[in-house]
Amino acid sequence: MTALHWFKSSYSGNDGPDCVEVALDWFKSSYSSNEGPDCVEVAIAAAPAAVHVRDSKARDGDQLAFAGSAWAEFLGFAARR
């Protein structure tokens, strides 16, 4: 089981009752090797629809986020290659 990564919703205020946190459930990409330089994890957020990507060897490092439509376009492009 992977650990959830919690973060504050962009719809939350800084103070007061409107503070919401959401979590991403990360999983290893099927294209990643078990031990090697190609380790990618992804997490899918429902609202707003987005796919988050990170390096599984640097889980606290930078992450990329793609709109669901952009991710689908990327996968279509990659499949044609």
N, C-alpha and C positions, 0 to 999 in steps of 0.2 A: 504494500500500500504506500502511495506517495503522500508526502506531507502537503497540506493545503497552504497556499500562500495568501495571507489576508492583506487587504488594503482598503483604504477609505474610499467610499463611493464618491464620484465627482458631484453627485447631487446632494451630498451632506454639507451641512454648515460646519463652521469651525467650533461653534459653541451651541449649546442648547439641545433641544430634543431631537433634532433632525440629523443624527449621526448614524450612518449605516456603514458597515463593513461587508465586503464581499470576498469570496475566496475562489481561487483557481485550483483545480485538480490537475496536476501536471502528470504527463505520461511520456514515455520515451517513444520517439518516432520509430516506425518500423524500418526506416532507412538507416538508423544508427547502429553501429557495431557495439558489442558489449564492452570491449576494451579497446580504445583507439581514439584517434583524433576526431572521428566523426560522430559526436554525441550530441544529439539535439532532442530537446523536450518541448512539447507543445501543450497548451491548455486552451480550451474553448470556452469563451464567455457567451452567455445567451443574450444578455442585454447590456449595452448594445452589442450586436453580433460582432465578435472579434476573435481572432486567433492570436495567442501570445506564444512567442518562441524564445527559448533561452538555451545557453550552453549547459549541458548537464554536469560538466566539470566545474562550472562557476555559477552555481545556483543563486548566489547572492549578487551576481554581476548584472550587467545590463540586459534588458529584454526588449524585444521588438513586438509591436502589436499591429496587426493588419485587420482592416475591415473584412468582414466575411466575404464580400463580393471580390475584393482584391485577392484574398487567399484562394478562392475558387479559380480565379483567372490564372494565378501563378501555378496551381496544380495542373490546370489544363495545358499550360505552356510546358511544364516539366514533363508531362505525359507524352507530349508530341516529340520530345527530344530523345 
